Amino acid sequence: MFLAERLKELRENKDLSQSELAEVMHISQSSISEYENGNQQPPLAMLTQLADFFNVNVDYLLGRTNIKISIENLKQKLTTNLGCVTIDDFIRLNNDEKEAIGNLILSFKKYHI
């Protein structure tokens, strides 16, 4: 049920109707409705497109994590043209992004990477 709830929440947070999201995804409004009501699961390719559109990771959509941002998106946000991160960059991150960094650091410590 996570997918249904999260998809609807993400769509509403962008102030999109089901029809508008369907148009962007090149699918029918009824498919979006089915996904949001939990009556149907999107195919993997659509799940990936939805995650990319909402700038979240697939695991977040599926309820496997509460961290929205993907590691790849996080890396992009933390990398400047010089290839380094400044304190100002870190301060501007939202709470989800800061939590993701914390989890990443814990992973590094756990596996001594």
C-alpha positions as CSV (number, residue, x, y, z in Angstrom):
1,M,0.0,0.0,0.0
2,F,3.0,2.3,0.4
3,L,3.2,2.9,-3.4
4,A,-0.4,4.0,-3.6
5,E,-0.2,6.4,-0.7
6,R,3.2,7.8,-1.7
7,L,2.3,8.3,-5.3
8,K,-0.8,10.2,-4.4
9,E,1.1,12.3,-1.8
10,L,3.9,13.2,-4.3
11,R,1.4,14.1,-7.0
12,E,-0.7,16.3,-4.7
13,N,2.5,18.0,-3.4
14,K,3.2,19.1,-7.0
15,D,-0.4,20.3,-7.3
16,L,-1.0,17.9,-10.2
17,S,-4.3,16.2,-11.0
18,Q,-4.3,12.5,-12.0
19,S,-4.9,13.6,-15.6
20,E,-2.0,16.0,-15.6
21,L,0.4,13.3,-14.2
22,A,-1.0,10.8,-16.7
23,E,-0.3,13.2,-19.6
24,V,3.3,13.7,-18.4
25,M,3.8,9.9,-18.1
26,H,2.1,9.2,-21.4
27,I,-0.5,6.9,-19.8
28,S,-4.2,7.0,-19.1
29,Q,-5.7,8.8,-16.1
30,S,-7.3,5.5,-15.1
31,S,-3.9,3.9,-14.8
32,I,-2.8,6.6,-12.3
33,S,-6.1,6.1,-10.4
34,E,-5.5,2.3,-10.3
35,Y,-2.0,2.9,-9.0
36,E,-3.2,5.3,-6.3
37,N,-6.0,3.1,-5.2
38,G,-3.7,0.1,-4.9
39,N,-5.7,-1.9,-7.5
40,Q,-2.8,-2.2,-9.9
41,Q,1.0,-2.0,-9.7
42,P,2.9,0.0,-12.3
43,P,5.4,-1.9,-14.5
44,L,9.0,-1.5,-13.5
45,A,9.7,1.0,-16.3
46,M,6.8,3.2,-15.2
47,L,7.9,2.9,-11.6
48,T,11.3,4.2,-12.6
49,Q,9.8,7.0,-14.6
50,L,7.6,8.0,-11.7
51,A,10.6,8.0,-9.3
52,D,12.6,10.1,-11.8
53,F,9.8,12.6,-12.3
54,F,9.3,13.1,-8.6
55,N,13.0,13.0,-7.9
56,V,12.7,10.2,-5.4
57,N,14.2,6.7,-5.4
58,V,12.2,3.6,-6.2
59,D,12.7,2.2,-2.7
60,Y,10.9,5.3,-1.3
61,L,8.0,4.7,-3.6
62,L,7.8,1.0,-2.6
63,G,8.0,1.8,1.1
64,R,11.4,0.2,1.6
65,T,12.9,3.5,3.0
66,N,11.6,6.8,4.2
67,I,14.5,8.7,2.5
68,K,13.2,10.2,-0.7
69,I,16.4,11.2,-2.5
70,S,18.5,8.6,-4.4
71,I,22.2,8.3,-3.8
72,E,22.9,9.4,-7.3
73,N,20.8,12.6,-6.9
74,L,22.5,13.2,-3.6
75,K,25.9,12.9,-5.2
76,Q,24.9,15.4,-7.9
77,K,23.7,17.9,-5.3
78,L,26.9,17.6,-3.2
79,T,29.3,17.9,-6.1
80,T,30.2,21.3,-7.3
81,N,32.1,22.2,-10.5
82,L,35.3,21.8,-8.5
83,G,34.3,18.3,-7.2
84,C,33.9,19.3,-3.6
85,V,31.2,20.1,-1.1
86,T,31.1,23.2,0.9
87,I,29.4,23.7,4.3
88,D,27.0,26.1,2.6
89,D,26.0,23.3,0.2
90,F,25.3,21.0,3.2
91,I,23.3,23.6,5.1
92,R,21.0,24.2,2.1
93,L,20.0,20.5,2.0
94,N,16.6,19.5,3.2
95,N,16.1,17.1,6.1
96,D,15.7,14.0,3.9
97,E,19.0,14.8,2.1
98,K,20.8,15.3,5.4
99,E,19.4,12.1,6.7
100,A,20.5,10.3,3.6
101,I,24.1,11.6,4.2
102,G,24.0,10.4,7.7
103,N,22.9,7.0,6.6
104,L,25.6,7.0,4.0
105,I,28.3,7.9,6.6
106,L,27.0,5.1,8.9
107,S,27.3,2.7,6.0
108,F,30.8,3.7,5.3
109,K,31.7,3.3,9.0
110,K,30.0,-0.1,9.1
111,Y,31.9,-1.5,6.2
112,H,35.1,0.6,6.7
113,I,34.9,2.0,3.2
